[in-house]
Amino acid sequence: MLGLLTLDALSNLISRGDIDTVIMAMPDMQGRLVGKRMQASYFLDTAVHETHACNYLLTVDTDMEPVPGYKAASWASGYGDFVMKPDISTLRLIPWMPGTALVICDTLDHDGNDVEHAPRAILKKQLKRLAAKGMMANTASELEFYLFSETYESAHEKRFHDLKTSSPYIQDYQIFGTSKEEATMRAIRNGLEGAGIPVENSKGEWGAGQEEINIRYAEALDMADRHTILKNGIKEIAHLHGKSVTFMAKWDTQKAGSSCHIHISLWDAAGKTAHFYDEKSKIHGLSEMGQQFLAGQIKHAREATYFLAPNVNSYKRFVNGTFAPTNIVWSNDNRTAGFRLCGHGKSLRVECRIGGADLNPYLAFAALIASGLEGIEQKLTLEPEFRGDAYVGDNVPLLRKNLRDAIADLEKSQMYANTLGKDVVEHYVHTGRWEQQEYDRCVTDWEVARGFERA
């Protein structure tokens, strides 16, 4: 595939002087790339086997603040190292960064074992469960974001107030409106293609200056890697064009939130037989296995919500009538439902519409696959399809309204304790509690504007 590299190809590029830098990066808890830029010759000679990083990287918050109270790493334990071992199958060019290649790394302890709370390890554990059943998962994540006619520096100087979006009006599917942004969006599409991330399309979305980009589905670990590189790449390319973007779930009270819809289907290990499709099924062609998988996702949706909406801000997106779900129902080709059945024949798949653009794809994919597998193993029966407007339906089960309740659901989840691991659940419950605690202690702009004079 265009952009992907073998070690031999990398060696040739280095010897010709085309590549001088190799980024070794791992996904952190927030789904960001963290790591080191290696001199290319040193990477080939030494770091191709491994490098090291401080284990605090999986215990810090968005501000890189070392969070107290984790078992995995702390001041008391001295914040030691863990190993970053490159997965050479992810080695690729980064065409928008001169002379640069990138490789995603697994996070290991000094005995060579996966660090169990590392996002990539959490997903790999669920994929091993699938492999033991002779199956694999294909996934796709549709990402939305806002594009601004501001640099990151100017946005910061304005304290993120009165920012100028790339369009003053909604341009959902509009060609002329998005033509004015095409210099940046074309660079994003072509840049991602050059990095071995096959792009399907980009389009305007349902917010002024909001964009959506869709890349081709892939095996779940590959897709999570693509998603993470894509987000980092979009930020970098926007910066190079004097623009900025945000993947916040809800950056403005008055504007549409940004989602990450996740599509999942199960296949045989060779990727040839679609397990979700049965032409004899009367439920839109959804096989018995597909029904069980979807039933598991619905049953455990509240427990999974933290992994789909990991920040305080994430819950501001769940507003009726905004194309963001507020419910836990399934429906065929219905964008008001939390779970949407879409596609036909072998392309039949389940779309979870709950996630925001701020999610970590490794954690989200792992949570949805784990709950779906639970449905298969327990042979759960799928509830009847919801039809109509799920925003106003009677007796519709609702998503949690805030992070605090979602954390409580995750903490009580025996299913996730069994499938992800008790220590992993405890690690991310602690992460969520810190996020909530930090928000609770802060005075917001809303409070000041409301109470400065009138309190």
N, C-alpha and C positions, 0 to 999 in steps of 0.2 A: 504494500500500500504506500502511496505517495507520502513521504515524510517519515515513515518508520525506518529504523536503521538496524543493521546487524553490527556486531563489534568490528567485523572486517571492514564494513562500509564506513563506520566511524573512523577507524584507523586510517583509511585512505583519505578521508576528508581532512583529518588532522595533519597528515603528512603533506598534503597539498596546501595547507594553510587556510583552508576554508572554515574549519572549526577550531576555536581556541579555548572554548569554555563549555563545560558540562555541568548543568545544574542537577544536583542530587537532592531530591525533595520527597517528603512524606506528607500525607494529609494529617492535619491536626484535628482536634475535637470539633472545631468550627468548620471543618471542610476546606481550610486554606492550605496552600503549599508552604511548607517550611523546610529549610535545609541549607545547602551550601553551594556556592559556585566554585567548581574545581577547575584548575588549570588542566586543559585537555590531556596533555602528556602525562600528568600525574594521575589522572583518572584511569587511563589505560594501564599504567604501570602498577598502580597500587589500589586506588579507591574503587576500581571495578569489582573488587571482592567485597569491600565494606568500608563504611566510615562510621564515625560516632557522633552523637549529639546528646545534649543534656536531657535527662528524662523529665525535666520540668515541663517540656513542650506539650505533654499530655496531661498537665495539671494547671494550666494557666487559662485565664479568661480572655475575652476579645482584646483587652488592653495589654495582654502579656503580663498581667499581674499574677505572681505565684499565689495560688489559692491554698489556704491552710485546710487541713482536715482530710486529705487524701491518704489512703493506705499505700498507694503505688509509689509516691515520691513526696518528699517533704524536707524541710530544713533539718529535722531530726535525723533523717537518713542521709543527709549530705548532698542531696540532689546529684546523684551520680550520672553515668552515661547509659545509654542503650545503643544498640547497633542499628545502623541504617544499611540494609542490604539491597542493592539495586536489583530490580526485576527487569532483566535485559529485554524481555518482550515488550516493554513500554518505552524503550529508547527511541527517541525521535528528534527531528529537527525542530527548532523554534524559529521560523523564518522571519518573524518581525523583530527578533533580537539578533543583531549581527554576530556571526561566528558562534552560534550557540546551539547546543543540543540539551535535551532534558531526559532524565530517567526517574521513574517513580520507584521509591524504595519501600520494602517491608520493614517493620519495626520489630526487632528481635532482642531478646536478652542475651547475656554473654555466653549462654549455653546453646544458643542457636534456636531457641523456641520463640514462637510469636508472642509478643507482649499482648496479653489477652484483651486489654482495654483499648488497643490501637484500632482506629476505625476500619482499616483495611483487614486486620485480623478478624474483626467481628463479622464482616461480610464473608470472608473466606470460610469461616466456620459453618455458616449456613449453607454455603455452596457445597461444602463437603457432605452435608446431610443430603442434599439433592443428589450428589454424585453417587452416594451409597445406595440410592434408589434407582440408579441408572438414568438420571435426569439432569438437565441443565436449565437455567433461566435466561431468557432473553428479556432485556429491559430497554426502556427509552425514557429519558427525562426531558420534558419541554420546559425551557427556562424563559422567564420573562424578566425584564429589567428596564430601568429608566435611563435614558441618555440625556445628558445635560450639555448645554453650550456654556460650560464652565470648566475650568481646570479643577483638579482636586485642591490645589492651593487656594484658588479664589473661593471655592465653596467653604473651605475651612475658615478663611478670613471673614466670610459673611456669617460665620457660625451656623451655616447650613440653612439660613433664612433667605427667602425671596430669590431662590435659585431659578435660573432660566432653563427650562427644559428645551430639548431640541425642536419641539413643535409647541405652539400655543394652543392647539386643539387636538381632539381625539382623531386618530388616523388609522383606526382598525381596518386592515386590509387595503387602505388607500395607497395607490401607486404614486400619484403626484406628491402627496404629503411626505411619503418616505423617500422620494427622489431627492429631497433637500438634505437628507441625512446619508445619502448613498456613499459619499466619499468614505465615511467612517464604517458603515455597515458592510460595504464591499470589501474593505480591508480586513474586517473581522472574518467574513466568510472565507475569503481567499487565504487568509493567514491560518485559519483553523484547518482548511484542506491541506495546506502545506505542512502542517504539523501532524498529519495522519489522522485527523478527525473529520470524517466525511459529513459534510453539511447537506441537509435537504433544502432548507429555505430560511429566510428571515422575513418578517412582516411587521407592520405596525400593529399595536395592540390597543386595548380599550382604556387607554389613559393618555393624556397629552404628553408626548415624548416617550411613551412606553413602547418597547420592542419585544419581539419574541424570536428566538432562534431555535430551530429544530435540527438535530443531527440524527443520523441513522441509528436504528436500534443495534444492540450488540449483546454479547454475553455479559452477565451482570457485573463482573469485576472490571472487565474492559470498559463498560459503559460508565461505571463510577469513576474510573481514571479519566476517561474523556471529559466527563462533566466537570471534574475538578480542574483539569488543565484548561478547559473552555472558559470557566469563570475567571481564572487568573489571566488568561490570554485576552479576554474582552476588556478587562481593566487596563492591561498594559497597552493594548492597541488604542483604546480610547485616549489614554494619557499621551501617547505619541502623536495623536491628532488634536491635541489641545482640548479634549473633551473629558468628561468623567461619567461614570455610571454608578448606579446603586442596585444591589440585589436585596435590599431590605424588603421584608414582606409588605410593609405599609409605610412608605416614607412621608406621606402627606394624608392628613385626615380626609380631605375632600377628593382625593384621587384613588383610582382603582389600585388594589394591592397587586403584588407580583407573585405569581405562583410557580410551582414546579410540579406539574402533573407527571405521575410516574406510571408507565405502562409495563405490565408484566405478563409473560406467557411462559409456560413450561413445555419443554421439548425433550425428546430422548437425548442420550448423551452425545450422539453424533449430530444433533441439530437438524434431523431430517423429518421426524414425526412430531406433529403438533398435538400435544396432549389436551389442549383446551377445546378442540373442535371435534364434534360428532354430528355428522349430517343427519342422523336420526333423532337427535335431541329436539324436543319441542320448546326448549327454552333458548331460543335464538341460536341454536346450534352449539350451545355450551355443554361440553361433556360432563359426565358425572364427576370426574376429577376436577374440572374447572369449577363446577358448582361447589364442591367441598372446599377448594382453595379460597374462593370468594367468600364462602360462609365463615371461614376462619378469620379472614381479614376483617369482616364486619363484626364478628364476635369480640375481637380484641382491638378494635379501632381506638377506643379510648386509651387503652394501655400503650398503643403505638403512637399516640398523638405527640408526645414529647419529641420523638425522633423525626416527626414531620414538621413540627412547629417548636423549635428549641429555644426561642427567645421570648422575652416579655412582649416585644413588638409583634411577634408572629400572630398573636391572637387578635390584633387590631384589624387584621385582614378578613376575619370571618364575619362578614356583614351580608344580610339578606339582599338579594337582587343585585349582586355585584359580580356574579360568575365565580365567586368563592363559596364553597359549600359551608353550611352550618349544621349539617345532618349526617347521620350514619345509615344511609339506605343505598340500595343499588337500583339502577335503571338502565335500560338499553338506550344508548345514544341520547342521553338526557344530561345536559350540563348543569342542572340544578342539584344533582345527586352527588353525594360524597364519593360513590363508586360508580363508574360508568362502564358499561360493556360496549366495546366498539370493535370495528373491523368485521371481516367476513372470511369464512373458510379458514385456511391456515393462519390468516392474520388476526383471527379473533383473539382478543386480549382484554384484560381488566385494567382500567385506568383509575388509579387513586388520585382524586382531585384535592385532597386535603393539604398536601404539602405546600409550603411557601418557598420562594426563591432563596431563602436563607438557610435551608436545610443542608445537612451533610449527607451526600448521596450514599456513602458506604453504610451509614447508620440507618438511613431511611429504607434502602433496599433490603438490608438485613432484617429489619423489623417486619417489613411486609412479607418477605419470604418465610420468616419464622412463623408468623401468624397463619399464613396460607398453608404451610406444611402441617401445622397443628390441625387445621380443618381436614386435611387429607387423612392424617393418622387417626383422628377421632371420628372420621366419616360423618362430619357435620352435615346437616340438611340445610340447604339454602332457603332463606325466607322468600316469600313471594315478591315479585318485582314491584317496586313503587312506580306508579305512573302519574304524570301530571307535574305540578309545580311543587317541588319538595321544600321550598321555602315556606309554604303556607299549608302544607299537608297536616292532617289531623294525626295526633299521637306519633309524630316522627321523632325517633331518638336523636338527640342533639349532641354535637361535639362540645367539648369543654370550652369555656369562655375565657380561661386564663391559664397562665403557666403553672400557677400554684396547684390547681386542681389536676392538671395533666401530670405533674410530678407525683402527686399522691397516687394516681392511677398506676403509674409505672412502678412505684415503690411496692404496691400491693400485688403486682403481677407475678403469680407463680409460674405462669407459662414462660415469661421472659427470663425469670430466674433459672428455669430448667434449660431453656434453649440458648440464651445468650451467655448465661452464667451469673450466679448470684453476685460475685464481686464486680462484674461488668455493670450490672444494673445499679449496684450501690455507687459505683464510680460516677455514672451519669446522673443519678438522682442528686448526688452531691454537687455536680456541675450545675444542674438546674436550680438547686436551692441557692447557690451563690449568685446566679444571675438574678433571681427574684430578690434576694437580699440587697444586692447592689442597687436595683431599681427602687426598692422600698425606702432606702435611705436618702435618695436624691430628690432635690427640689426641681420640679419640671418647669419649663416655660409656661405651660398651661396654668399651673398654680400661681405663678408670679403675675401673669396677665389678669387672672381672675381675681386675685386677692390683694395686689399691691395697694390699690386705692380703696377698694370696697370692703375689705375684710374688717 
